[in-house]
């Protein structure tokens, strides 16, 4: 069920650990429940007189016993859970735990006939305050000096909890802890075991055009020339592999493997997805490929829980470059791509430390003062930034790039979007863009901080 490649295995290590924990809890639950059923049945068939239970060697607690009562029970003590009574068979006194309904029943039965045989489960009285109360009241009833230290002489070492003799009663009074923890472990462990087992099986499911299997992915990933690119993508000289399984159940639940000559197009876009677990929309970054069969395949589906927006887009750009090297014929846009360019004027400022003023001071720079490297850094930061994250229809946009217009103080910002979504982007993206970039855009290059402040120039170009 598991991959041999350690890099792939590490991606599913949490699921595997949860699978093992779930299996252990499930086994433990079955043992607890099994012991409860087995020993409960044995005890039901091994009834004995209360005095015999105390005479047998070993622990006198949790034994099914009976005692013949000939007189009305006398209340001698109470704690937060139970009420204790003295009962007698005409020879010896013993202690029994009774509920109000049980007491009423015994009284009625004694009025009909004597003795009344009471069944129950033996137990120790461990609370010292309860023992002292019982000893004090028993002294008044018996007219003798009963103390905590000599109670065994009068009542024996255990009392018994009365219940109607049945298998259910034996299980409830003798093995309640087994069943509480057994059911709890079974629910938790069973859910983890079955859920993670399903997940781990899904990690071996591969969507492919040429019959690529999980073992093929394992072998391909272990080749010296294979690269783990981030965003759960593996690139080998022969394949593009997407480890797209997501335990939060978004819109992918299998691995994708395409040979480089099977890929026609690759592109990326943002998407708000509602996971099954929480129901709260999550921002996902999707890398999608169109293959020679005309179908689309999700290569990567990652959130921003552990990686920033900039790093996600930067990783995607690196993946696209590697794909381009393997197959120069791949097109990096969807088949129905459309583009729209907006022009903005800008002012560039750079922060510098003024020794005389002992503070950071911003200096406005002319466009000519920006080197090509600084312009490239600014464009890169803008293109990989989070500017579209709040756009309502951001899943319609697959690219956003900024380019400086030579010898001017203008930049052109070009957005690429899916053609069938034009009605959702064209009417409102410009207004959205003006609002978003109204805040200065910061970028760092070679230790300096540059800030771009934009203002709208023309609607479109």
C-alpha positions in Angstrom: 0.0 0.0 0.0 2.9 2.4 0.7 5.3 3.9 -1.8 9.0 3.0 -1.5 10.3 6.4 -2.5 11.0 8.2 0.8 10.0 11.7 -0.6 6.6 10.4 -1.6 6.2 8.4 1.6 6.9 11.6 3.6 3.9 13.3 1.9 1.6 10.6 3.3 3.3 10.0 6.6 0.6 11.7 8.6 -2.1 9.5 7.0 0.0 6.4 7.6 0.6 7.2 11.3 -3.1 7.9 11.7 -3.9 4.6 10.0 -1.6 2.7 12.4 -3.0 4.5 15.4 -6.6 3.8 14.2 -5.7 0.1 13.8 -4.3 -0.2 17.3 -7.3 1.6 18.8 -9.7 -0.7 16.9 -7.9 -3.8 18.1 -7.8 -2.5 21.7 -11.5 -1.8 21.5 -12.3 -5.3 20.3 -10.2 -6.8 23.1 -12.0 -4.7 25.7 -15.4 -5.5 24.3 -14.5 -9.2 23.8 -13.3 -9.5 27.4 -16.4 -7.9 28.7 -18.7 -10.3 26.8 -16.6 -13.4 27.6 -16.0 -12.8 31.3 -19.5 -11.4 31.7 -21.0 -14.7 30.5 -18.6 -16.7 32.7 -19.6 -14.8 35.8 -23.3 -15.1 35.1 -22.9 -18.9 35.1 -20.7 -18.8 38.2 -23.1 -17.5 40.9 -22.3 -18.1 44.5 -23.4 -17.1 48.0 -21.9 -13.8 49.2 -20.0 -15.5 52.0 -18.5 -18.0 49.6 -17.3 -15.1 47.4 -15.4 -13.7 50.3 -14.0 -17.1 51.3 -12.6 -17.9 47.8 -8.9 -16.9 47.3 -8.1 -13.9 45.2 -9.9 -10.6 44.6 -13.4 -10.8 46.1 -14.8 -7.9 43.9 -16.7 -8.3 40.7 -18.3 -11.7 41.6 -21.9 -12.5 41.0 -23.5 -13.4 44.3 -26.8 -13.9 46.1 -27.9 -13.3 49.6 -31.2 -14.3 51.3 -32.8 -11.4 53.0 -35.3 -12.0 55.8 -35.8 -8.5 57.3 -36.3 -5.0 55.9 -33.0 -3.4 54.9 -31.7 -0.7 57.3 -30.1 2.4 55.8 -26.6 3.0 57.3 -24.7 5.3 54.8 -24.7 7.3 51.6 -22.1 8.8 49.3 -22.4 10.9 46.2 -23.5 7.9 44.1 -24.8 5.1 46.3 -26.9 4.4 49.3 -25.8 1.6 51.6 -28.1 -0.7 53.7 -27.7 -3.4 56.3 -29.4 -6.7 55.4 -29.5 -10.0 57.3 -30.3 -13.7 56.6 -31.2 -14.2 60.2 -27.6 -15.1 61.1 -25.2 -12.6 59.6 -25.4 -9.0 58.6 -24.1 -7.8 55.2 -24.0 -4.5 53.3 -25.9 -4.0 50.0 -26.2 -1.0 47.7 -29.8 -0.3 46.8 -31.7 2.3 44.8 -35.0 3.6 46.0 -37.0 1.5 43.5 -35.0 -1.6 44.6 -35.7 -0.9 48.3 -39.5 -0.6 47.6 -39.4 -3.9 45.6 -37.6 -5.8 48.4 -40.0 -4.5 51.0 -43.0 -5.7 48.9 -41.4 -9.1 48.3 -40.7 -9.6 52.0 -44.4 -8.9 52.8 -45.3 -11.8 50.5 -42.7 -14.3 51.5 -39.5 -14.7 53.4 -36.6 -15.0 52.5 -36.1 -12.8 49.4 -33.1 -13.8 47.4 -31.1 -10.7 46.2 -28.6 -11.0 43.4 -25.7 -8.6 42.8 -22.1 -7.8 42.0 -19.5 -7.6 44.8 -17.4 -4.5 45.3 -15.2 -2.8 47.9 -16.1 0.4 49.7 -13.0 2.5 49.3 -14.2 5.9 50.6 -13.0 6.3 54.2 -15.8 8.9 55.0 -18.4 6.5 53.9 -16.9 3.7 55.9 -16.9 5.9 59.0 -20.6 6.8 58.5 -21.6 3.1 58.1 -19.6 2.1 61.1 -21.2 4.8 63.3 -24.8 4.0 62.3 -24.2 0.2 62.5 -23.0 0.7 66.1 -26.3 2.3 66.9 -28.3 -0.5 65.2 -26.2 -3.4 66.6 -25.5 -1.9 70.0 -21.8 -2.7 69.6 -18.7 -0.7 68.9 -18.3 -1.0 65.1 -15.3 0.9 63.7 -13.7 1.3 60.3 -11.0 -1.2 61.5 -13.3 -4.0 62.6 -16.2 -3.6 60.0 -15.0 -6.8 58.2 -15.9 -8.8 61.4 -19.5 -7.7 61.2 -20.1 -7.3 57.4 -17.3 -9.1 55.6 -14.8 -7.4 53.4 -17.1 -6.5 50.5 -20.6 -5.3 49.9 -22.7 -6.1 46.8 -24.7 -3.9 44.4 -28.2 -5.3 43.9 -29.6 -5.8 40.4 -32.0 -8.1 38.6 -30.0 -11.1 37.6 -29.4 -10.9 33.8 -26.5 -10.9 31.3 -27.1 -7.2 30.7 -27.0 -6.5 34.4 -23.7 -8.4 34.8 -22.1 -6.5 31.9 -23.3 -3.1 33.2 -22.2 -3.6 36.8 -19.1 -5.6 36.2 -17.7 -4.4 32.9 -19.0 -0.9 32.3 -15.6 0.6 32.0 -14.7 -2.0 29.3 -17.7 -0.9 27.3 -17.3 2.8 27.7 -13.7 2.7 26.6 -14.3 -0.1 24.1 -17.1 1.8 22.3 -15.1 5.1 22.5 -12.0 3.4 21.0 -14.0 1.6 18.4 -15.6 4.8 17.2 -12.4 6.8 17.1 -10.2 4.0 16.0 -12.6 2.6 13.4 -13.1 6.1 11.9 -9.3 6.7 11.7 -8.6 3.1 10.5 -11.2 3.0 7.7 -10.8 6.6 6.7 -7.0 6.5 6.5 -7.1 3.1 4.8 -9.3 4.6 2.1 -6.9 7.6 1.8 -3.9 5.4 1.5 -5.6 3.2 -1.1 -6.4 6.4 -3.0 -2.8 7.4 -3.0 -2.2 4.3 -5.2 -4.8 5.3 -7.7 -3.3 6.8 -10.8 -5.0 8.8 -13.6 -3.0 8.3 -16.8 -3.3 8.1 -20.5 -0.8 5.3 -21.0 -1.5 2.9 -18.1 1.0 4.3 -15.7 0.8 2.7 -12.3 1.7 3.6 -8.7 4.8 1.4 -9.0 5.8 3.2 -12.2 5.5 6.5 -10.3 7.6 5.0 -7.5 10.3 3.9 -9.9 10.3 7.2 -11.9 10.5 9.4 -8.7 13.6 7.4 -7.6 15.5 8.1 -10.8 18.5 10.4 -10.3 17.2 13.0 -12.9 13.8 13.3 -11.2 13.0 16.5 -9.4 10.5 17.3 -6.6 9.3 20.7 -7.6 7.1 21.8 -4.8 3.3 22.0 -4.9 3.3 18.2 -4.8 4.7 17.9 -8.3 7.4 15.5 -9.6 9.2 16.1 -12.9 11.2 13.4 -14.5 12.8 13.2 -18.0 9.8 11.2 -19.1 6.8 12.2 -16.9 4.9 15.0 -15.2 3.5 13.6 -11.9 1.0 15.3 -9.7 0.5 13.9 -6.2 -2.9 15.5 -6.0 -4.6 13.5 -3.3 -5.9 15.8 -0.5 -7.3 14.3 2.7 -9.6 17.3 3.1 -11.5 16.1 0.0 -11.4 19.0 -2.4 -11.9 18.1 -6.1 -9.1 15.5 -6.5 -8.5 12.2 -5.0 -5.9 10.4 -7.1 -2.4 10.7 -8.6 -2.0 12.1 -12.1 0.9 11.0 -14.4 1.3 12.2 -17.9 4.2 11.6 -20.3 5.7 14.9 -21.7 4.6 14.1 -25.2 1.0 13.7 -24.0 0.8 17.3 -22.7 -0.7 20.0 -24.9 -1.3 22.8 -22.5 -0.5 23.7 -18.8 -1.7 26.7 -16.8 -2.5 27.7 -13.3 -5.3 29.6 -11.6 -6.8 30.4 -8.2 -10.0 28.9 -7.0 -12.2 29.1 -3.8 -13.0 25.5 -2.9 -15.3 24.4 0.0 -13.8 21.4 1.7 -16.1 18.6 3.0 -14.6 18.8 6.5 -15.2 22.4 7.4 -17.5 23.9 4.8 -15.5 27.1 4.8 -14.2 28.3 1.4 -10.4 27.9 1.1 -8.2 29.5 -1.5 -6.6 26.8 -3.7 -4.0 27.2 -6.4 -4.6 24.8 -9.3 -2.2 23.6 -11.9 -4.1 22.0 -14.7 -2.9 20.2 -17.9 -4.8 19.6 -21.1 -3.7 16.3 -22.8 -3.8 14.9 -26.3 -7.1 13.2 -25.5 -8.7 16.6 -25.0 -9.3 16.1 -21.3 -8.1 18.3 -18.4 -6.0 16.9 -15.6 -5.4 18.5 -12.2 -1.7 18.3 -11.6 -1.5 20.2 -8.3 -4.2 21.5 -5.9 -2.6 23.3 -2.9 -3.8 25.7 -0.3 -2.0 28.5 1.4 -1.9 26.8 4.8 1.8 26.0 4.6 3.1 28.0 1.6 2.6 31.7 0.7 0.9 33.0 -2.4 4.2 34.3 -3.8 5.9 30.9 -3.2 3.1 29.0 -4.8 3.2 31.1 -8.0 7.0 31.1 -8.1 7.0 27.3 -7.8 4.5 27.1 -10.6 6.7 29.3 -12.8 9.6 27.0 -12.1 7.5 23.9 -13.0 6.4 25.5 -16.3 10.0 26.3 -17.2 11.1 22.7 -16.6 8.1 21.4 -18.6 9.2 23.8 -21.4 12.7 22.3 -21.4 11.3 18.8 -21.7 8.7 19.7 -24.4 9.1 23.1 -26.1 5.7 22.5 -27.9 3.7 22.9 -24.7 1.4 25.9 -24.6 1.1 27.7 -21.2 -2.4 29.0 -21.5 -5.9 27.5 -21.8 -7.3 26.9 -25.3 -9.8 29.7 -25.0 -7.5 32.3 -23.4 -8.2 36.0 -23.7 -6.1 38.9 -22.6 -6.8 42.5 -21.5 -4.2 45.2 -20.8 -4.6 48.2 -18.5 -2.2 51.1 -18.3 -1.3 52.9 -15.1 1.1 55.7 -14.4 3.5 55.2 -11.5 5.9 56.8 -9.1 8.8 54.9 -7.6 10.3 55.6 -4.2 13.3 54.1 -2.5 13.9 54.1 1.2 17.3 55.3 2.3 18.8 55.9 5.8 19.7 59.5 6.4 22.5 59.7 9.0 21.9 63.3 9.8 18.2 62.8 10.4 18.7 59.3 11.9 15.7 57.9 10.1 14.5 56.3 6.9 13.6 58.8 4.2 11.8 58.0 1.0 13.3 59.4 -2.2 11.3 59.6 -5.4 13.1 58.2 -8.4 12.8 58.9 -12.1 11.9 56.0 -14.4 15.4 56.1 -15.9 16.9 55.5 -12.4 15.5 52.0 -12.3 17.9 49.4 -13.6 16.6 46.4 -15.6 17.2 44.1 -12.6 15.1 46.3 -10.3 12.3 46.5 -12.9 12.4 42.7 -13.2 12.3 42.3 -9.5 9.3 44.6 -9.2 7.4 42.9 -12.0 8.1 39.5 -10.5 6.9 40.6 -7.1 3.7 42.0 -8.6 3.0 39.0 -10.8 3.5 36.6 -7.9 1.6 38.7 -5.4 -1.8 38.3 -3.9 -3.5 41.1 -5.8 -6.3 38.9 -7.2 -7.0 37.0 -4.0 -10.1 39.1 -3.2 -11.5 39.2 -6.7 -14.9 37.5 -6.7 -14.3 35.5 -9.9 -10.6 34.9 -9.4 -10.9 31.4 -10.8 -11.6 32.9 -14.2 -8.0 34.4 -14.3 -5.0 32.4 -15.1 -2.3 35.1 -15.3 -1.5 38.6 -14.3 1.7 40.3 -15.4 3.1 43.8 -15.2 5.5 45.4 -17.7 7.3 48.7 -17.7 6.8 50.9 -20.8 10.2 52.1 -21.9 11.1 55.8 -21.5 7.8 56.6 -19.7 6.3 56.5 -16.3 3.7 54.0 -17.3 3.3 50.3 -16.7 1.0 47.9 -18.5 -0.8 45.3 -16.5 -2.1 42.4 -18.5 -4.6 39.9 -17.3 -5.3 36.5 -18.9 -8.6 34.9 -18.4 -10.7 32.0 -19.7 -12.7 33.1 -22.7 -16.0 31.6 -21.5 -15.7 33.8 -18.4 -15.2 37.1 -20.2 -18.6 38.4 -19.0 -17.4 38.0 -15.4 -14.0 39.6 -15.8 -14.2 42.3 -18.4 -16.8 44.6 -16.8 -15.4 44.7 -13.3 -11.8 43.7 -13.1 -10.4 47.2 -14.0 -12.3 48.8 -11.1 -11.1 46.1 -8.8 -7.5 46.6 -10.0 -7.6 50.3 -9.5 -8.8 49.8 -5.9 -6.3 47.1 -5.1 -3.1 48.8 -6.4 -4.0 52.1 -4.9 -1.9 50.9 -2.0 1.8 51.2 -2.7 3.4 48.1 -4.0 6.6 47.1 -2.2 9.5 45.1 -3.4 13.0 44.4 -2.2 16.1 44.2 -4.4 19.7 44.0 -3.4 19.0 45.2 0.2 16.9 48.2 -0.8 13.2 48.7 -0.6 11.3 50.1 -3.5 7.7 51.3 -3.4 5.5 51.8 -6.5 2.5 54.1 -6.2 0.0 53.8 -9.1 -2.7 55.9 -10.6 -5.0 55.0 -13.5 -4.0 56.3 -16.9 -6.2 54.6 -19.4 -9.0 52.1 -19.1 -7.6 49.6 -21.6 -5.1 49.4 -24.4 
